[in-house]
Amino acid sequence: MKIDSFTVFVCLLPVTCGLVSCMDNSLLQQSLQLAGDNRVELEHVLEHYRSDGEKLAAAEFLIANMPAHYSYSDRAAIDSYYELAQKVLECDTLTIVQQRDTLKNFCDNEIPYAGHRLVSDVRIIRSDYLIHSIDQAFDKWKNCPWAEHLSFDEFCEWLLPYKVEECQELDYWRDTLQLYYGDDIKRMIPDDVEYNTCFKTLDFVRNEVLREVKPYGMYTDAGLPILKASLLPKQTYGRCVDYVNLGVMTYRSFGLPVIKDHTPYWGRYRAGHSWYTVLGDRGQELPAEWDLNSVPGWQFFPFERIPKVFRSTYSINPDVLEYKNRSVYKYPFSLCRLDVTEKYMNPSAVEIPVPKVSVTGEKIRLVEPYAYICTFNGRNTDWNIVDYGKIIHGKVRFEKMGRNILYIVMVYDGKGLVPVCRPFVLKKNGAVGYVETDYDVLTSIVLRRKYYESTNVVDKRRRILGARIQCSNNSGFRNAKTVYVVDTVTIPDKIAVRADKPYRYWRYLAADSTYGSIAELAFFDNAGTQITGRAIACAAASEQAVANAFDGNRLTNFETEDADAPHGAWIGLDMGAPAQVAYVRIVPRGDENDIIPGDEYELRYWGADNTWVLTGKRIAEDNSLRYDSIPRGALLWLRNYSRGWDERPFMFVDDKNIVWW
């Protein structure tokens, strides 16, 4: 469990507005009280700006909201981590994966608790650091043409804060990053259109950072994040949020107004996403799809479904503070967040009745005045909390929810989260459509996947159409005999073929303009035993591509570099002697979410008692699974216990129509 030292402080704070324009003096006084022995440092800052009203207001804003911001408290452990990180990130003999693993092993084994030992900044921040940071921010705001469009309140959130991310080192990061970058700004050629605009200046900085850092995405488990300014430009790998942090810190160092936005979960994916948004010269907010690699404002995931978008603010959100003080479950919502969903889409409010009795007739015990709206996760768990709402007069209302997404509402009964409604879809038109299941009518279904198909998967799968299985006793396949033509993507795992006699050479000949794309190829005799031989292929195929077709890995592929190889793209086997092939396995390129023979699966459906009903585990014998006695219209979830983590709920319409959520 994460040890939130600052939570003790926050629970003492009054529920009041944290914005400068409506800041209650009691919030400032409470922060000074919570500072303990460090109060003298904060009072020194206030006294320093006593004759400068604007800077004094900025200092009061920072100090009033400071109890919600925190740093690592175990300095010895963190210093040792960053000492090792500097050596590792500068070591040319280590691969990126080895660098990641070295730092992860150190965190896991040498300093396992350091990341959980936290202290509120109000207890440790020094006056000289805070004064220097405020002066720098004001200097950029007042003297940089790309920041002069900011109002005071905008300045306080988009440029002023002394840190960008929690647990960031208080290490004069603005000075450090200005030493690493900024040459491109100096070389900007003055013109009468783009010169000194916020957008153009940011793009100069962005490209300079990209050239130096060369971001490498690595989203698996790692050690503690790199949040030390001198190491940020040296990081060789990271998640989206790591490169977003680098970008925001660097941009703000040069006076560019940038802020972080995020969604806790995508509408149809197991994880969330973070990005940055720039406040342009016209006051227009321009989000970047990804991290430093994206030009802000061009587009923002036009095909994705997003339940919520939150902005990371410096100021405390009074509604979340009230939740922290009144809730029993205490989900770790960030105190410093602002719901900006409406800036990205046209959301809808959702109002759901909270019954006193469950569908099984048991009384629902409410121990707090809150309910939680959840989306499906699919990585070893089912529902994950996205937001909360207050229960008033037997109903709960959730504001600004993303549409075309599957949700469920739960409450905490003192022991755990329990559903208070059936799963529902917030439709594209804003209407709520509950999952309607007829448990009295049972049906049979055939499944070929556990996850929806992306555009890329569909495109790659369709490349098998028109392909031919051919055999010959001539190595050049003169007078080749075609024994099968692929005319559908729903091929069985083992395709039955019939040749008039044994042949020595067998191949998969792709259709024109398809690069020969397949993931795996195999040949079997009448008994179902795989036939081995020497791999052969067209001249346009590389040695590695040929090996990929027979390595048993569905995520490596055979492909030629040219779409149209001379005399066709093909891959096959020399059996060494004529062989009677009875079956052929063609695995199209994909994402490993098809049904895989030999893997263990379990189908679940949402039952009448608002829990998952398990149908039992089974081993797939083909590349499809048939299930009988499934309630019509049920919400389904197919689990693979053998591999992968991409799983989504769905509803079965018929063999050709599955609706994925």
Secondary structure, DSSP 8 states (H G I E B T S, - for coil): ----HHHHHHTTS-S---SGGG--HHHHHHHHHHTGGGHHHHHHHHHHTTT-HHHHHHHHHHHHTGGG-EEES-HHHHHHHHHHHHHHHT-TTS-HHHHHHHHHHHHHHTSTTGGG-EEEGGGT--HHHHHHHHHHHHHHHHH-TTTTT--HHHHHHHT--S-SSTT---S-HHHHHHHHS-HHHHT----SSSTT-HHHHHHHHHHHHHHHH---B--S--SS----TTTGGG---B-HHHHHHHHHHHHHHTT--EEEEEESS-TTSSS-EEEEEEE-TTS-EEE-SSSTTS-TTS---TT---S--EEE-SS--HHHHHHHHH-SS-----SSEEE-GGGTS--EEEEEE--SB-TTS-B----SSEEEEEEE--SS-SEEEEEEEEEETTEEEEEEE-SSEEEEEEEE-SSSEEESS--EEE-TTS-EEE---EEEEEEEEEE-BSS---HHHHHHHGGGTT-EEEEESSTT-TT-EEEEE---S---SSEE---SS-EEEEEEE--TTSTT-BSEEEEE-TTS-B---EEEE-TTS-HHHHHHTTSS-TTS-B--SSSS-TT--EEEEEEEEEE---EEEEE-S--S-B--TT-EEEEEEE-TTSSEEEEEEEE-SSS-EEEEEEEET-EEEEEESSS------EEEEETTEEEE-
